[in-house]
Amino acid sequence: MPTAPERSQNLEALVEALFDRKPASYTEEDRRLFRAFKEELNAGRVRAAAPDPSQKTGWRTNAWVKKGILLGFRMGAVVDMSIDTERLPFFDKDTYPVRRFSASDGVRIVPGGSSIRDGCYIGRDVVCMPPMFINAGAYVDDGTMVDSHALVGSCAQIGRNCHISAGTQIGGVLEPVGALPVIIEDEVLVGGNCGVYEGTIVKRRAVLGTGTILNRSTPLYDLVRGLVYTATDTEPLVVPEEAVVVAGSRAVPRGTGKDWGISLYTPVIIKYRDAKTETKIQLEDFLR
């Protein structure tokens, strides 16, 4: 019997070969390979990005996994997935139906129109409030809540005991295959109507206040440490551990913008987690 690492290495080699070959049509053997790959995604044994202390960001991209996810879109055929063809018509790739769960999975999916695509890991005691959507390739670890109208994009990595609040968008990064997806580490609170995009990493126990937007284009100003965090051509924006980030603004310093008194949006770290912050966050437990 091959070990788990051996099975993963064998699967990696087969996925890489099929991705590079780009056949005009896919055989049943190719589809069996994809189904085996998708089972590994669902079980959390393979993931689009994984913790790696040797990397500057603490994470590494598993490009072959992202290639496998893309294979599913390549080989999939659009089929009728309608619950009711007259009133609720749905048409999507046959390789990515809605994922099936049972009560023994320990995932709480509250009725009301949520969707979780097949090919993603959902840990135990995850709570899904309607309506919300989790895309293929995502990883949502134990005890996290995905609240109403929230989106977890393809390949996004969400840690343990996080709260992804109502109306929040966690962007996915599927292509290019070498790019890190958005990563939210353990015990992060993401407030309502936030947006985290373009491979941003939010380190453990950080708090994003309501309406905070994070991406590669906007610098993050740290009022506590007197630092400015920015993404580079090779590194994403990284929010430090336990930072409390809110939506702020920065005055335009020159030209017409200065004359008109215009300010531009920027995220700002106003403090790091303390006892008062902890008391507020403990209230989240009553929702679970």
N, C-alpha and C positions, 0 to 999 in steps of 0.2 A: 504493500500500500504506500503510495507517495505521501509525503508529509504535506501540511498546508502550504509552506513556502514553495515546495516543489510543484504543487498544483498551480499555485499562482504564477510561478515562472513559466510553466508550460502554457498556461492560458495567455500570458503576456506575449509569448513568442507567436502563438497562433493568431491573436488579435492584430499584432503588428504586421504579420505577413498578409493577412486578409485586407487590412487597411491599405497597405502599399500596393496590393495587386489590382484593386479597383476593377473587378470583373463587370462585364456588361450586364450580367444577371447573377443572382445568388441561388445557390443550391440548398437543398434541405440540410445538408451537412453544415453549410455556412450558418443557417438559421439555428441549428442545434448549438453551435459554438456561441452564438449571440445569446441564446437562452441560458446557457451555462454561465456566461459572463454576467448576465443580468441577475442571476441567482446570487452571485458573489456580491454584487452591488446591494441587493436587498438585505443580505446578511451582514453588510458592513465589513466584509473581509477584504474588499478592495475599495478604494475611494480616490476621488480625483486629486485630492491633496491630503498630505499627512504630516503630523508633527515631526520635525527633524532639527534637533538641537545644533547640528553642524551648520545650519543655514543662518544667515544674518537675521532673517525674519522669524526663524523658528519653525518654518514650514517649507515643504518641497512639493512641487507639482509632479503628479504621476501622469505624464503625457500619454502613456499607453492606455490608461483608463479613459481619458477624454476621447482618444481615438475609438475605443470600443463603444462609447456612447454615440459618437458620430456615425459609427457603422450602423447602429440601429435606425438612425434616420435615413441613411442611404438605402438600406435594404427594405425598409418598411413600405408597405402599400397602403394608400388611404382607403379605409373601409368604413362602413356604417356602424357606429357605436351607439346609436340612439337608444335612449330609454323608451321614448315614444316618438316615432318618426314624424308625427304631426305636430306635437307640442314641445318636444325636447330633442330636436335633431342634433347629433354630434357626428363628426367625421374626422378621423385622425389616423395616424400611422398604426398599423396592426401590431407593430413591435413595441408600442408604448401605450397599452391600455391603462385604465385606472388600476392601481395596485389593490390587490385583495388582502384583507386583514381578517383575523378572527379574534375573539375575546381573549384568547390565550396569549396574543401578542402584547397585551398590556398597553395598547395605545388607545387613548380616549378621543374619538372623533365624534363631536357633537353634531346631531342632525342639523341640516340647513344649507347644503349646497357646496361643501368643500370638495376639493379634488387633490389626490396624491397620485402622481404618475408612477407607473411601475419603473423599477430601476433606481430606487433611492433607499437609503437606510433611515428608518424611523425607530429610535430607541424606546425602551420601556418607560412608561409613565409620561410620555409626550402627550400634551393636550392640544387639540386642534379645534379652535372655535370658528363657527361658520360666519361667512364664507371665507375660505382661505385656499391657497394653492401652493403645492410643493412640486417642483419640476424634477425631471429625470436627472440622476447623477448627484442630487443633493444628499447631504448627510446631516441628520438632526439627532443629537445625542440625548441620553436619558434625561427625563424630568423637565424638558423645555416646553414652554407654551408658545404656540403660534396663534396669535389672536385674529380677530375678525378683519377681513379685507387685507390681510398680510400676504405677501408673496415671498417665497424662498426660491430663488432662481436656480437654473441648472448648474450643478457642480458646487453650489455654495455649501460651506461647511459651518455648521452651527454646533456649539459645544453643549455641555451639560448645564442644566438648571438655568437656562437663559429665558428671558421673556422678550418675544418679538411682538411688540404692541400693535394695536389696531391701526390699519392703514399704512403699515411700514412696508417698504420695498427693499428686499435684500437681493441685489443684482447677481446674476450668475455670469460666469466667464467660461464659455465652452471653447471658443476659438479666440486667438491662436492656442493650439493645444499645449504649448509650453508656458502659458501665462497662468499665474496663480488666480484661483477664483476668489470671491469675497469670503473672508474667514471671520467668524464671530467666536471667540474663545469662551471658555466656561464662565458661568455666573455673570454674564453681561446682561444688563437691562437696556433694551432699545425702546425708547419712548414712541408714542404715537406719531404717525405720519413722518417718520424718519426715512431717509434713503441712503443706503450704503452700496456703492457701486465701484466698478473698475478695479477689482482686486484689492480693495482696502482691507486691512487687517485690524480688527478691534481686539486688543489683548484682554486677558481675563479680568473679570470684575469691574470693567469699565461701565460707565453709565452715559447713555446718549439721551439728552433732553429732547422733549417734543419738538419735531420739525427740523432736527439736525440733518444736514446733507453732507455726506463725505464722498469724495471722488479724487481722481488723480490731478485734477486741475486746480483745486482750491486748497491753499495752505491751512494748516491747523495751528492756531496761536495758543501757546501755553503761558498763561498769566502767572502761574505759580512758579515755574522754573525759568521763565524768561527765554523760552526757546520757540522756534518755529519749525514745525514738521511738514515736509513736503515729499511728494513722490518724485522719483527720478526716472530716467529712461529704463533703468533695470530693476528698481525697487518700488514697491507700492507705498501708499500712505499707511503709516502704522500709528494707531492710537495707543498710548502707553497704558500699562496695567493700572486699574483703579482710577483712571482719569474720569472726571465728570465734565462732559462736553455739552455746550449749549449753542444754539444758533445765535450768532452775533453779527456785527458789521464793522467795516473798516473804512474810514473816510478816504475819498480820492484826494491825493495830496497836491495835485497840480492841475493846471489847465481849466477847461470848461467845467469839468467835474467838481473841482474845488470851488469855482465861482458859483456854481449852482447848489453847493452844499450836499452833493450826492455821496452816499455811502454804498459799498458793495457788501454782499453777504460773505461771511466767513465763519467757520466753526471756531469756538473758543473753549479752552480748558479753564474753568473758573476755580476748580479745587480738585482734590483727590478724596476718595471715599473716607468718611469718618463715621462716628457713632450716629449722628443725625441722619446721614444717608442710609445707614444700615436699618434704622427704625422704619424709614419709609419703604425700603425694599422688602422688609419682612411682611408687609401688608399683602404682597403678591401671593404669599402662601395660601391665603384664604380663598383664592380663585381656583386652586388646584383640587 
